[in-house]
Amino acid sequence: NRTPNVTGNGAIHCKTFHAKLRDDAIEYMDQTINEWLDRHPEYEVKFVTSASGELQGKNKEPALFVTVWV
């Protein structure tokens, strides 16, 4: 319920995206992030973090995690 901050100061929301470390998966993540931002024009990106690690399921797979702070 927090109103987005468009002053350039202070993030109030974050959204984390993840993808396997493959070209097609990273391209899909880029597309997903851009579409998410397009659906939320009231958001101003304040900060972005990224990390790599492993997704664990049946198999361990290398993955990229990107958090967008708005």
C-alpha positions as CSV (number, residue, x, y, z in Angstrom):
1,N,0.0,0.0,0.0
2,R,3.0,2.3,0.0
3,T,3.0,5.0,-2.6
4,P,6.0,4.9,-5.0
5,N,8.7,7.4,-4.3
6,V,9.6,9.4,-7.5
7,T,12.0,11.8,-5.9
8,G,15.1,9.7,-6.6
9,N,15.5,8.9,-2.9
10,G,14.6,5.8,-0.9
11,A,13.4,2.5,-2.3
12,I,10.0,1.2,-1.0
13,H,9.6,-2.0,-2.9
14,C,11.8,-4.7,-4.4
15,K,11.3,-7.5,-6.9
16,T,13.7,-10.3,-7.4
17,F,14.1,-12.1,-10.7
18,H,16.1,-15.3,-11.4
19,A,17.4,-17.2,-14.4
20,K,19.6,-20.1,-15.1
21,L,23.0,-19.2,-16.4
22,R,22.2,-19.7,-20.1
23,D,22.0,-17.1,-22.8
24,D,18.3,-17.8,-23.6
25,A,17.3,-17.7,-19.9
26,I,19.1,-14.4,-19.3
27,E,17.5,-12.9,-22.4
28,Y,14.1,-14.0,-21.0
29,M,14.9,-12.5,-17.6
30,D,15.8,-9.2,-19.3
31,Q,12.5,-9.3,-21.2
32,T,10.6,-10.1,-18.0
33,I,12.2,-7.2,-16.1
34,N,11.5,-4.7,-18.9
35,E,7.8,-5.9,-19.1
36,W,7.5,-5.6,-15.3
37,L,8.8,-2.0,-15.4
38,D,6.5,-1.2,-18.3
39,R,3.5,-2.4,-16.3
40,H,4.6,-0.2,-13.4
41,P,5.4,3.3,-14.9
42,E,5.0,4.8,-11.5
43,Y,8.1,3.0,-10.3
44,E,11.5,4.7,-10.4
45,V,14.4,2.2,-10.2
46,K,16.6,3.2,-7.3
47,F,19.1,0.4,-7.1
48,V,19.8,-3.0,-8.6
49,T,21.7,-5.9,-7.1
50,S,22.8,-9.2,-8.6
51,A,24.2,-12.4,-7.3
52,S,25.0,-15.8,-8.7
53,G,24.4,-19.0,-6.9
54,E,22.7,-22.4,-7.3
55,L,19.0,-23.3,-7.6
56,Q,18.3,-26.5,-5.9
57,G,15.7,-28.9,-7.1
58,K,16.2,-32.4,-8.5
59,N,19.5,-31.0,-9.8
60,K,21.7,-28.1,-8.7
61,E,21.9,-25.5,-11.4
62,P,23.9,-22.3,-11.6
63,A,21.7,-19.2,-11.6
64,L,21.6,-15.5,-11.7
65,F,19.5,-13.5,-9.2
66,V,18.7,-9.8,-9.9
67,T,16.8,-7.6,-7.3
68,V,15.4,-4.4,-8.6
69,W,14.6,-1.8,-5.9
70,V,12.0,0.8,-6.7
